[in-house]
Amino acid sequence: MFPLSILDLSPVAAGSGGAQALHNSLDLAQHADRLGFTRYWVAEHHNMPAIASSAPDIMIGQIAALTARIRVGSGGVMLPNHAPLTVAERFKVLEALFPGRIDLGLGRAPGTDPATSYALRRRQGISEEDDFLERFNELMLLETRKFPEGHPFHNVHAMPADVPLPPIYLLGSSDYSAQLAGRIGAAFAFAHHFANFDAAEAMRLYRENFKPSPAHAEPYAILATHVVCAGTDAEAERLAATVDLNFVRRAKGEYLPLASPEEAAAYDYSPADRARIAHNRQRVAVGSPATVMARLKPLLDATEADELMVTTMVHDHAARKRSYALLAQAFG
Protein backbone atom coordinates (compact mmCIF):
# COMPACT_ATOMS: atom_id res chain seq x y z
CA MET A 1 0.00 0.00 0.00
CA PHE A 2 1.28 3.49 -0.85
CA PRO A 3 2.23 5.26 2.43
CA LEU A 4 -0.51 7.66 3.47
CA SER A 5 -0.16 10.07 6.40
CA ILE A 6 -1.87 13.02 8.10
CA LEU A 7 -0.77 16.57 8.86
CA ASP A 8 -2.98 18.02 11.58
CA LEU A 9 -3.14 21.71 12.52
CA SER A 10 -5.89 21.15 15.14
CA PRO A 11 -8.33 23.47 13.30
CA VAL A 12 -10.63 25.57 15.46
CA ALA A 13 -14.19 25.67 14.12
CA ALA A 14 -16.50 28.66 14.51
CA GLY A 15 -18.80 28.04 17.46
CA SER A 16 -16.25 25.81 19.15
CA GLY A 17 -12.87 26.47 20.79
CA GLY A 18 -9.22 25.54 21.03
CA ALA A 19 -9.68 22.93 23.74
CA GLN A 20 -12.19 21.04 21.61
CA ALA A 21 -9.88 21.31 18.60
CA LEU A 22 -7.07 19.63 20.55
CA HIS A 23 -9.38 16.86 21.77
CA ASN A 24 -10.54 16.41 18.17
CA SER A 25 -6.91 15.86 17.21
CA LEU A 26 -6.55 13.10 19.80
CA ASP A 27 -9.71 11.46 18.45
CA LEU A 28 -8.58 11.80 14.83
CA ALA A 29 -5.16 10.31 15.62
CA GLN A 30 -6.76 7.20 17.11
CA HIS A 31 -9.03 7.01 14.05
CA ALA A 32 -5.95 7.23 11.77
CA ASP A 33 -4.17 4.54 13.77
CA ARG A 34 -7.08 2.16 13.24
CA LEU A 35 -7.30 3.01 9.54
CA GLY A 36 -3.64 2.13 8.93
CA PHE A 37 -2.14 5.56 8.20
CA THR A 38 1.68 5.61 8.26
CA ARG A 39 2.29 8.69 10.41
CA TYR A 40 0.47 11.53 12.13
CA TRP A 41 2.20 14.90 12.31
CA VAL A 42 1.12 17.95 14.29
CA ALA A 43 2.04 21.52 13.40
CA GLU A 44 3.46 24.50 15.28
CA HIS A 45 1.68 27.80 14.73
CA HIS A 46 1.26 30.74 17.10
CA ASN A 47 -1.27 33.54 17.54
CA MET A 48 -3.65 32.11 14.91
CA PRO A 49 -7.29 31.80 16.05
CA ALA A 50 -8.03 29.07 13.48
CA ILE A 51 -5.17 26.82 14.65
CA ALA A 52 -4.84 25.35 18.16
CA SER A 53 -1.62 23.41 17.52
CA SER A 54 1.06 25.55 19.19
CA ALA A 55 3.03 22.94 21.18
CA PRO A 56 3.73 19.89 18.98
CA ASP A 57 5.99 18.09 21.46
CA ILE A 58 3.19 18.02 24.05
CA MET A 59 0.64 16.81 21.50
CA ILE A 60 3.03 14.15 20.17
CA GLY A 61 3.35 12.62 23.63
CA GLN A 62 -0.41 12.61 24.15
CA ILE A 63 -1.10 11.12 20.72
CA ALA A 64 1.59 8.45 20.98
CA ALA A 65 0.21 7.40 24.36
CA LEU A 66 -3.28 6.93 22.89
CA THR A 67 -2.21 5.06 19.76
CA ALA A 68 -0.53 1.71 19.21
CA ARG A 69 1.19 1.61 15.81
CA ILE A 70 1.22 4.88 13.92
CA ARG A 71 4.36 7.05 13.84
CA VAL A 72 3.84 10.45 15.47
CA GLY A 73 5.85 13.57 14.79
CA SER A 74 6.13 17.28 14.24
CA GLY A 75 5.16 18.94 11.02
CA GLY A 76 7.06 20.71 12.26
CA VAL A 77 9.01 22.14 15.11
CA MET A 78 9.86 25.67 13.95
CA LEU A 79 13.55 25.67 14.81
CA PRO A 80 13.95 29.49 14.85
CA ASN A 81 11.68 29.54 17.93
CA HIS A 82 13.68 27.06 20.02
CA ALA A 83 17.10 26.47 21.48
CA PRO A 84 18.54 23.35 19.79
CA LEU A 85 19.27 21.73 23.16
CA THR A 86 15.60 22.10 24.13
CA VAL A 87 14.49 20.41 20.91
CA ALA A 88 17.04 17.62 21.34
CA GLU A 89 16.02 16.82 24.91
CA ARG A 90 12.28 16.94 24.32
CA PHE A 91 12.48 14.62 21.33
CA LYS A 92 14.90 12.27 23.05
CA VAL A 93 12.39 12.00 25.89
CA LEU A 94 9.63 11.21 23.38
CA GLU A 95 11.84 8.65 21.62
CA ALA A 96 12.66 7.04 24.99
CA LEU A 97 8.98 6.73 25.85
CA PHE A 98 7.82 5.60 22.39
CA PRO A 99 10.87 4.02 20.71
CA GLY A 100 10.73 3.76 16.93
CA ARG A 101 7.51 5.76 16.63
CA ILE A 102 8.64 9.42 16.76
CA ASP A 103 9.59 11.76 13.90
CA LEU A 104 11.33 15.14 14.21
CA GLY A 105 10.16 17.40 11.42
CA LEU A 106 11.93 20.78 11.38
CA GLY A 107 10.71 24.02 9.81
CA ARG A 108 12.76 27.07 8.83
CA ALA A 109 10.02 29.66 9.39
CA PRO A 110 8.71 30.90 12.76
CA GLY A 111 5.11 29.88 11.97
CA THR A 112 3.66 33.21 13.01
CA ASP A 113 3.76 36.99 12.56
CA PRO A 114 6.87 39.10 13.32
CA ALA A 115 5.66 40.44 16.67
CA THR A 116 4.78 36.98 17.97
CA SER A 117 8.07 35.63 16.65
CA TYR A 118 9.89 38.31 18.64
CA ALA A 119 7.91 37.39 21.77
CA LEU A 120 8.93 33.75 21.31
CA ARG A 121 12.61 34.52 20.75
CA ARG A 122 13.39 37.71 22.69
CA ARG A 123 15.45 35.89 25.34
CA GLN A 124 17.50 34.05 22.72
CA GLY A 125 19.67 36.80 21.26
CA ILE A 126 17.64 37.37 18.12
CA SER A 127 19.42 37.75 14.80
CA GLU A 128 17.79 39.33 11.77
CA GLU A 129 19.64 36.81 9.63
CA ASP A 130 18.27 33.36 8.78
CA ASP A 131 20.03 31.27 11.45
CA PHE A 132 18.37 27.95 10.66
CA LEU A 133 21.57 26.30 9.47
CA GLU A 134 23.44 27.47 12.56
CA ARG A 135 20.73 26.04 14.81
CA PHE A 136 20.54 22.82 12.81
CA ASN A 137 24.31 22.32 12.99
CA GLU A 138 24.19 22.90 16.74
CA LEU A 139 21.44 20.28 17.05
CA MET A 140 23.53 17.78 15.08
CA LEU A 141 26.70 18.50 17.07
CA LEU A 142 24.80 17.96 20.31
CA GLU A 143 23.65 14.60 18.96
CA THR A 144 27.07 13.48 17.69
CA ARG A 145 28.96 15.10 20.60
CA LYS A 146 31.47 16.55 18.17
CA PHE A 147 31.88 20.03 19.60
CA PRO A 148 35.67 20.50 19.66
CA GLU A 149 37.80 20.69 22.78
CA GLY A 150 37.53 24.13 24.32
CA HIS A 151 34.05 24.82 22.92
CA PRO A 152 31.58 25.91 25.65
CA PHE A 153 29.24 23.05 24.64
CA HIS A 154 31.91 20.34 24.51
CA ASN A 155 30.65 18.72 27.72
CA VAL A 156 26.95 19.45 27.16
CA HIS A 157 24.93 16.26 26.61
CA ALA A 158 21.29 16.22 25.55
CA MET A 159 19.48 13.94 28.00
CA PRO A 160 18.66 11.11 28.07
CA ALA A 161 22.12 10.65 26.55
CA ASP A 162 21.64 6.97 25.69
CA VAL A 163 18.63 7.67 23.44
CA PRO A 164 19.13 8.79 19.81
CA LEU A 165 17.26 11.62 18.17
CA PRO A 166 14.29 10.42 16.10
CA PRO A 167 14.58 10.54 12.28
CA ILE A 168 14.85 14.13 11.01
CA TYR A 169 12.72 15.59 8.22
CA LEU A 170 13.13 19.06 6.78
CA LEU A 171 9.91 20.85 5.86
CA GLY A 172 9.84 23.29 2.97
CA SER A 173 7.86 25.07 0.28
CA SER A 174 10.60 26.45 -1.97
CA ASP A 175 13.54 25.49 -4.17
CA TYR A 176 15.96 26.57 -1.43
CA SER A 177 14.37 24.23 1.15
CA ALA A 178 14.42 21.35 -1.32
CA GLN A 179 18.09 21.80 -2.10
CA LEU A 180 19.00 22.32 1.55
CA ALA A 181 17.20 19.13 2.60
CA GLY A 182 19.22 17.22 0.02
CA ARG A 183 22.55 18.76 0.99
CA ILE A 184 22.15 18.00 4.70
CA GLY A 185 20.98 14.45 4.00
CA ALA A 186 17.55 14.83 5.58
CA ALA A 187 14.25 13.41 4.47
CA PHE A 188 12.10 16.13 2.88
CA ALA A 189 8.43 17.08 3.24
CA PHE A 190 7.18 19.54 0.62
CA ALA A 191 4.21 21.75 1.59
CA HIS A 192 2.25 21.62 -1.66
CA HIS A 193 -0.90 22.65 0.24
CA PHE A 194 0.32 26.27 0.40
CA ALA A 195 3.47 26.45 -1.74
CA ASN A 196 3.61 28.52 -4.91
CA PHE A 197 6.71 26.66 -6.08
CA ASP A 198 6.18 23.66 -8.37
CA ALA A 199 6.07 20.41 -6.40
CA ALA A 200 7.65 18.24 -9.10
CA GLU A 201 10.56 20.66 -9.51
CA ALA A 202 11.07 20.77 -5.73
CA MET A 203 11.26 16.99 -5.54
CA ARG A 204 13.70 16.90 -8.48
CA LEU A 205 15.97 19.47 -6.82
CA TYR A 206 15.86 17.55 -3.55
CA ARG A 207 16.94 14.27 -5.13
CA GLU A 208 19.50 15.95 -7.38
CA ASN A 209 21.20 17.58 -4.38
CA PHE A 210 20.88 14.67 -1.94
CA LYS A 211 23.99 13.60 -0.05
CA PRO A 212 23.76 10.46 2.13
CA SER A 213 23.90 11.04 5.89
CA PRO A 214 24.02 8.76 8.93
CA ALA A 215 20.26 9.19 9.26
CA HIS A 216 19.30 8.71 5.60
CA ALA A 217 21.30 6.71 3.07
CA GLU A 218 18.73 7.44 0.34
CA PRO A 219 16.44 10.41 -0.36
CA TYR A 220 12.92 10.17 0.99
CA ALA A 221 10.31 12.69 -0.15
CA ILE A 222 6.88 13.32 1.38
CA LEU A 223 4.30 15.35 -0.53
CA ALA A 224 1.91 17.25 1.75
CA THR A 225 -1.34 18.38 0.14
CA HIS A 226 -4.88 19.44 0.98
CA VAL A 227 -7.77 17.02 0.37
CA VAL A 228 -11.50 17.25 1.03
CA CYS A 229 -13.17 13.91 0.29
CA ALA A 230 -16.83 12.97 0.72
CA GLY A 231 -19.30 10.43 -0.62
CA THR A 232 -20.18 12.62 -3.61
CA ASP A 233 -18.57 15.48 -5.48
CA ALA A 234 -21.44 17.75 -4.44
CA GLU A 235 -20.99 17.02 -0.73
CA ALA A 236 -17.23 17.51 -0.97
CA GLU A 237 -17.77 20.86 -2.69
CA ARG A 238 -20.13 21.90 0.09
CA LEU A 239 -17.53 21.05 2.74
CA ALA A 240 -14.75 22.75 0.77
CA ALA A 241 -16.59 26.08 0.91
CA THR A 242 -14.99 26.37 4.36
CA VAL A 243 -11.54 26.02 2.76
CA ASP A 244 -12.37 28.69 0.19
CA LEU A 245 -13.51 31.28 2.74
CA ASN A 246 -10.60 30.54 5.06
CA PHE A 247 -8.14 31.18 2.21
CA VAL A 248 -9.87 34.42 1.21
CA ARG A 249 -9.83 35.68 4.79
CA ARG A 250 -6.18 34.78 5.33
CA ALA A 251 -5.25 36.68 2.16
CA LYS A 252 -6.86 39.75 3.80
CA GLY A 253 -5.08 39.19 7.12
CA GLU A 254 -8.22 37.83 8.82
CA TYR A 255 -7.26 34.75 10.85
CA LEU A 256 -10.68 33.63 12.06
CA PRO A 257 -11.94 30.21 13.19
CA LEU A 258 -13.13 28.00 10.33
CA ALA A 259 -16.55 29.03 9.09
CA SER A 260 -19.35 26.55 8.54
CA PRO A 261 -20.21 25.63 4.94
CA GLU A 262 -23.44 27.61 5.34
CA GLU A 263 -21.57 30.77 6.45
CA ALA A 264 -19.08 30.30 3.64
CA ALA A 265 -21.83 29.89 1.04
CA ALA A 266 -23.49 33.11 2.19
CA TYR A 267 -20.28 35.18 2.06
CA ASP A 268 -20.23 38.07 -0.42
CA TYR A 269 -17.18 37.19 -2.54
CA SER A 270 -15.65 39.86 -4.76
CA PRO A 271 -14.18 39.00 -8.19
CA ALA A 272 -10.71 39.20 -6.59
CA ASP A 273 -11.83 36.75 -3.90
CA ARG A 274 -13.05 34.29 -6.52
CA ALA A 275 -9.77 34.58 -8.39
CA ARG A 276 -7.90 33.76 -5.17
CA ILE A 277 -10.15 30.73 -4.63
CA ALA A 278 -9.54 29.48 -8.16
CA HIS A 279 -5.78 29.80 -7.64
CA ASN A 280 -5.88 27.96 -4.32
CA ARG A 281 -8.09 25.19 -5.69
CA GLN A 282 -5.18 24.14 -7.91
CA ARG A 283 -3.57 22.90 -4.67
CA VAL A 284 -6.67 21.23 -3.18
CA ALA A 285 -8.17 17.90 -4.24
CA VAL A 286 -11.94 18.06 -3.68
CA GLY A 287 -14.53 15.42 -4.51
CA SER A 288 -15.63 11.82 -4.18
CA PRO A 289 -12.93 9.16 -3.76
CA ALA A 290 -12.77 8.61 -7.52
CA THR A 291 -12.51 12.34 -8.24
CA VAL A 292 -9.85 12.87 -5.58
CA MET A 293 -7.76 9.94 -6.80
CA ALA A 294 -7.96 11.28 -10.36
CA ARG A 295 -6.52 14.57 -9.05
CA LEU A 296 -3.85 12.99 -6.86
CA LYS A 297 -2.46 10.32 -9.19
CA PRO A 298 -0.90 12.71 -11.76
CA LEU A 299 0.58 14.75 -8.92
CA LEU A 300 2.13 11.68 -7.30
CA ASP A 301 3.42 10.48 -10.67
CA ALA A 302 4.96 13.86 -11.50
CA THR A 303 6.64 14.30 -8.11
CA GLU A 304 7.59 10.63 -7.65
CA ALA A 305 6.78 11.16 -3.97
CA ASP A 306 7.59 8.32 -1.60
CA GLU A 307 4.64 9.19 0.63
CA LEU A 308 1.49 11.35 0.62
CA MET A 309 0.64 13.45 3.67
CA VAL A 310 -2.85 14.95 3.75
CA THR A 311 -4.32 17.86 5.64
CA THR A 312 -8.09 18.46 5.74
CA MET A 313 -9.27 21.78 7.14
CA VAL A 314 -13.07 21.55 7.25
CA HIS A 315 -15.54 22.83 9.82
CA ASP A 316 -17.12 19.56 10.94
CA HIS A 317 -14.95 17.03 12.81
CA ALA A 318 -17.09 14.05 11.76
CA ALA A 319 -16.76 15.10 8.11
CA ARG A 320 -13.00 15.38 8.54
CA LYS A 321 -12.83 11.84 9.93
CA ARG A 322 -15.02 10.59 7.09
CA SER A 323 -12.75 12.27 4.53
CA TYR A 324 -9.71 10.44 5.87
CA ALA A 325 -11.58 7.13 6.02
CA LEU A 326 -12.66 7.43 2.38
CA LEU A 327 -9.13 8.35 1.37
CA ALA A 328 -7.64 5.37 3.22
CA GLN A 329 -10.13 3.07 1.52
CA ALA A 330 -9.33 4.55 -1.90
CA PHE A 331 -5.61 3.92 -1.35
CA GLY A 332 -6.30 0.36 -0.35
Residue, then its C-alpha position, 0 to 999 in steps of 0.5 A: m500500500f502506498p504510504l498515506s499520512i496526516l498533517d494536523l493543525s488542530p483546526v478551530a471551528a467557529g462556534s467551538g474552541g481551542a480545547q475542543a480542537l485539541h481533543n478532536s486531534l486526539d480522536l482523529a489520531q486514534h481514528a488514523d491509527r485504526l485506519g492504517f495511516t503511516r504517520y500523524w504529524v502535528a504543526e506548530h503555529h502561534n497567535m492564529p485563532a483558526i489553529a490550536s496546535s502551538a506545542p507539537d511536542i506536548m501533543i506528540g506525547q499525548i497522541a503516541a500514548l493513545t495510539a498503538r502503531i502509527r508514527v507520530g511527529s512534528g510537522g514541524v518544530m519551527l527551529p527558529n523559535h527554540a534552542p537546539l538543546t531544548v528540541a534535542e532533549r524533548f524529542k529524546v524523551l519522546e523517543a525514549l517513551f515511544p521508541g521507533r515511533i517518533d519523527l522530528g520534522l523541522g521548519r525554517a520559518p517561525g510559523t507566526d507573525p513578526a511580533t509573535s516571533y519576537a515574543l517567542r525569541r526575545r530571550q535568545g539573542i535574536s538575529e535578523e539573519d536566517d540562522f536555521l543552518e546554525r541552529f541545525n548544525e548545533l542540534m547535530l553536534l549535540e547529537t554526535r557530541k562533536f563540539p571541539e575541545g575548548h568549545p563551551f558546549h563540549n561537555v553538554h549532553a542532551m538527556p537522556a544521553d543513551v537515546p538517539l534523536p528520532p529521524i529528522y525531516l526538513l519541511g519546505s515550500s521552496d527550491y531553497s528548502a528542497q536543495l537544503a534538505g538534500r545537501i544536509g541528508a535529511a528526508f524532505a516534506f514539501a508543503h504543496h498545500f500552500a506552496n507557490f513553487d512547483a512540487a515536481e521541480a522541488m522533488r527533483l531538486y531535492r533528489e538531485n542535491f541529496k547527499p547520504s547522511p548517517a540518518h538517511a542513506e537514500p532520499y525520501a520525499i513526502l508530498a503534503t497536500h490538501v484534500v476534502c473527500a466525501g461520498t459525492d462530489a457535491e458534498a465535498e464541494r459543500l464542505a470545501a466552501t470552508v476552505d475557500l472562505n478561510f483562504v480568502r480571509r487569510a489573504k486579507g489578514e483575517y485569521l478567524p476560526l473555520a466558518s461553517p459551509e453555510e456561512a461560507a456559502a453566504y459570504d459576499y465574494s468579490p471577483a478578486d476573492r473568486a480569483r484567489i479561490a480558483h488559484n488555491r483550488q489548484r492545490v486542493a483535491v476536492g470530490s468523491p474518492a474517484t474524483v480525488m484519486a484522479r486529481l492525486k495520481p498525476l501529482l504523485d506520478a509527477t513528483e515521484a513522492d515516496e509518501l502522501m501526507v494529507t491535511t483536511m481543514v473543514h468545519d465539521h470534525a465528523a466530516r474530517k474523519r469521514s474524509y480520511a476514512l474514504l481516502a484510506q479506503a481509496f488507497g487500499 
